[in-house]
Amino acid sequence: MKCARWIPLLGVIVLFLGCERPPEAQYVPVDSSLIEAVRYDDATQTLTIRFINPPRTYEYEAVPPTVYAEFLVADSKGGFFNTYIRGEYDETLVSD
């Protein structure tokens, strides 16, 4: 079975041959005064965001991959989050 994984910092899709499931998503640090890092799970379309202050982590469910891709290239990660993610997707506090 082939598995594909989007590598956002490189802007490429990498194919993994013979894997049962894609490797677990890793956090991607972002340049923001509000957000420390993000990760995205393609299989579940779950976006996880680690905030800086207060230091909390939230998960957002059913976020389309296009929204995640646009978020990564947004000039203002906090502005994009407030406009297109907050209040638009189910939110779960993971840690505080």
Backbone hydrogen bonds, N-H to C=O, Kabsch-Sander energy under -0.5 kcal/mol:
donor,donor_aa,acceptor,acceptor_aa,energy
3,C,16,F,-2.5
5,R,14,V,-2.2
7,I,12,V,-3.0
10,L,7,I,-0.8
11,G,7,I,-1.8
12,V,7,I,-1.3
14,V,5,R,-2.9
16,F,3,C,-3.9
17,L,15,L,-0.5
18,G,1,M,-1.0
19,C,1,M,-1.0
19,C,16,F,-0.6
28,V,38,V,-3.9
30,V,36,E,-1.9
32,S,30,V,-1.1
36,E,50,R,-2.9
37,A,50,R,-1.2
38,V,28,V,-2.2
39,R,48,T,-2.0
41,D,46,T,-2.4
42,D,40,Y,-0.7
45,Q,41,D,-1.8
46,T,41,D,-1.2
47,L,45,Q,-0.5
47,L,60,Y,-2.6
48,T,39,R,-2.9
48,T,46,T,-0.5
49,I,58,Y,-2.9
50,R,37,A,-2.9
51,F,49,I,-0.6
51,F,56,R,-3.4
52,I,34,L,-2.5
56,R,54,P,-1.3
57,T,95,S,-2.6
58,Y,49,I,-2.4
59,E,92,T,-2.5
60,Y,47,L,-2.9
61,E,90,D,-1.9
62,A,44,T,-0.7
63,V,45,Q,-2.7
67,V,64,P,-0.7
68,Y,64,P,-1.7
69,A,65,P,-2.5
70,E,66,T,-2.3
71,F,67,V,-2.4
72,L,68,Y,-2.2
73,V,69,A,-1.1
74,A,70,E,-0.7
74,A,71,F,-0.9
77,K,75,D,-0.6
80,F,76,S,-2.4
81,F,77,K,-2.7
82,N,78,G,-2.6
83,T,79,G,-1.9
84,Y,80,F,-3.2
85,I,80,F,-0.6
85,I,81,F,-1.9
86,R,81,F,-2.9
88,E,85,I,-2.1
89,Y,85,I,-1.2
92,T,59,E,-2.2
94,V,57,T,-3.2
95,S,57,T,-1.4
